[in-house]
Amino acid sequence: MARLDHTLSFLLICSFILSITNPSFSCPVPCETELTLRFYLRRVVAGPSRDQEQIVASPYPKGFGQIVVNDWSILDAPESNATIIARGEGMQLQASRAGNRWFNYVSIVFKEDRFRGSTLIAMGITQWAIVGGTGQFASAHGTIKLGIFRETNVETYVQLDIHVFSTPETVTSASTADE
């Protein structure tokens, strides 16, 4: 039994030394990455560029219970002619009887080259929890802080401060052969 304890201790020490000298030994699968990103969500509530639509009206005061679907532009700057980085596709539910507190469930679908085809799934009211993702954001978790950057009676620019941890998917020889 003592010999087994010494052997296990020796293996543990060797593994520790290898992980210090070569980080790939400490992470045999793709390691989790951390990113901080800032984008701007553009929400248009009226006119020909409207990007959200009420699908369930509410008979309750202050709109409690109404549901709105959305397909928002997520931009690299708070301007209507900025580059579209992603689309915010999902829905909102008026979740407060006091009014103006919307629960959001949104899939952020990336369109630009760096993250093209990847998604982040987020939900929440005043701050969104990242609850999943795909592609570059596989196994994502983190938060998205929301802040009104600029607002008019037709459109609102919401600053998105994204703090995400994920384990990017890796390309395997099997998936490459199928393409």
Secondary structure, 3 states (H helix, E strand, C coil): CHHHHHHHHHHHHHHHHHHHHCHHHCCCCCCCEEEEEEEEEEEECCCCCCCEEEEECCCCHHHCCCEEEEEEEEECCCCCCCCEEEEEEEEEEECCCCCCCEEEEEEEEECCCCCCCCEEEEEECCEEEEEEEEHHHCCCEEEEEEEEEEECCCEEEEEEEEEEEECCCCCCHHHHHHC
